[in-house]
């Protein structure tokens, strides 16, 4: 079968069918290894489920109809579990416990409190979590005893530290301290002496990020990019105060953790927008052989308490995330979920191709191309997609919106412009105090790649993005109004002066980092306004659609209200949808279907025609 005939035969699917697939997240093995806890949106909103590792049967545990449930962990000796949930996307997450009878208790009930689950103690009799109930700007560290659900503050965070981990013997707490977006430090707080140890003294900008302590509490693993473009793993020995390089890869190591018994180090590598997971036996120095699943990526790999079974999530560009178990001793692999809507033929979906194209100065910009489903000889419209951030990254995950657009004849090129993470610290910092300028130029240059594709109509190229990417959409339409035919802004910033002055209280420790990356709204007002599309809305002359959550604490609704009103005043076609029950991201399927359905109708009218 040729590619042309495949395109001719591809079936068109509705948005309801694409979102008839299930999105799942989380992966926690029960104490006896018989169940795995996860969140899934099968009912239209994320709820908690467990699936049997023996026969794959699943049981729904929570029945929320309004607020998403984010599972945090099973208990270590029974089937109780913890989960987090907020109200309407306001990001004031609380920690809840649900017992084996289905009764739920809010463990962090403060009205304005935001809580974050960290991890369990080694003995499983308590867990550690963060809460900003004392000071809205900083997360103190608490230990909660599960015998009576009483908590004790074990670290008062008065200086804006970021939590790393608590050692298995509970004596040490690792902490991170952000200086700016490109520089941070690692500290160890000794609870017995109440002394701080600065683990990572250095000169210049170096990222240092605490990870977990060794199983014997004698060492701390941490990530650093000292003398390197990419993050690698180091090991700090507490008693001798010495450091050794532990693991280095060709790309960023982005996460690491130790198995419960301390025998395995699990870490993940961000390899050119794709996750690669590796498991090291710290005793033998040998890597564990993982099952070969082609065309996708393993994420969120965990060991059972006895370290005999592994569970993980696996996804590909053409398949939503699924849950698997793997037994290393027997090499038995089990797929426990089937999340793709059975009405959709996976062969009809488009693969994600990592490409690079030259920008204005010759620098190669990484991007991910989703080829449109069109008949032989047809020309398709295209969209340049810009991710969130600043500092985010588009990756080769399953994306139902991209698949929907490609299935309906639109090419999507997801750009990782300068300032994106994953490509080294020089690339990451290259757009500092140049946002809306140099990164925008990278996005515009993406048109050159699209114009060279034989299936693309080079007169029909639009731009789409969410959050920071939504800002880039507005920036493109305001500062380079002749480059794109239409724009799709999903909760994007229009006025950086207001946004940077009104960041959520719990972002306080990152305030200076944001200011260094984007500008200080109090001392660099003229510059901030020069990159804010709202102050240049009179230059926008292309149609725009805007989607916004009313409860968004990061990009306030007024950001979208005002840019929409400015376009209406100037008689520019603009459509606007506000979801009263959403925040920074749309959690309910019905809202995603309504919003993205309106996007396709808008594009059919203003880009495809």
Secondary structure, DSSP 4 states (H G I P E B T S, - for coil): --HHHHHHHPPP--HHHHTTSPPEEEEEE-TTSSEEEEEE-TTSS-EEEEEETTT--EEE----SSS--EEEEE-SSSS-EEEEE-STT----EEEEE-TTS-EEESS--TT--EEEEEE-TTSSEEEEEE-SS-TTS-EEEEEETTTTEEEEEE---S--EEEEE-TTSSEEEEEEEEETTEEEEEEEETTTTEEEE----SS---EEEEEE-TTSSEEEEEE-TTSSS-EEEEEETTTTEEEEEE--SSEEEEEEE-TTS-EEEEEEE-SSSEEEEEEETTT-PBPPPP--TTEEEEEEEE-TTSS-EEEEEEETTEEEEEEEEETTTTEEEE----S-TTS-GGGSPPEEEEEEE-TTSPEEEEEEE-----TT--EEEEEEE-STTT----SS--HHHHHHHHTTEEEEEEE-TT-SSS-HHHHHTTTT-TTTHHHHHHHHHHHHHHTSTTEEEEEEEEEEETHHHHHHHHHHHHSTTS-SEEEEES--S-HHHHHHS--GGGGGGHHHHHHHH--TTT-HHHHHHT-GGGGGGG--SEEEEEEETT-SSS-HHHHHHHHHHHHHTT--EEEEEETT--SS---HHHHHHHHHHHHHHHIIIII-
